[in-house]
Amino acid sequence: MKSQPLAATTTWRPVMEAAGYRCQCTGACGNPHAKAQGRCPREHDAYTSKHGHRVRLMAAPADVLASPAQAAALPVGELLAWCPDCHTAASRHARKTVPVDDAPGLFDL
């Protein structure tokens, strides 16, 4: 049996079952995952390497820029299984590519 979080199992479990307990990143992290047919190979409760850590997948929105309040309000069908490494890299990558609003400059009056 796969380990489960202590809270929110009614949300987490359906997302993991739909994903097959495997990270659903398809390159949003900047890694093309070429060796795994375009999808991250990390599985829940598996080790990353011989000396690595155990992978704990999380249920998070497909839009990595969603605020925590927006993410909490999403239905299960709009969540994906993410490994922490892919989620962090995808959110960093998305923040870099978001256009900046036209805010007044420091010396604009």
Secondary structure, DSSP 8 states (H G I E B T S, - for coil): -----SS-HHHHHHHHHHHTSB---SSTTS---GGGTTS---BTT-BSSTTS-B---EEEESSTT--HHHHHHS-GGGEEEE-HHHHHHHHHHHHHHS-------TT--
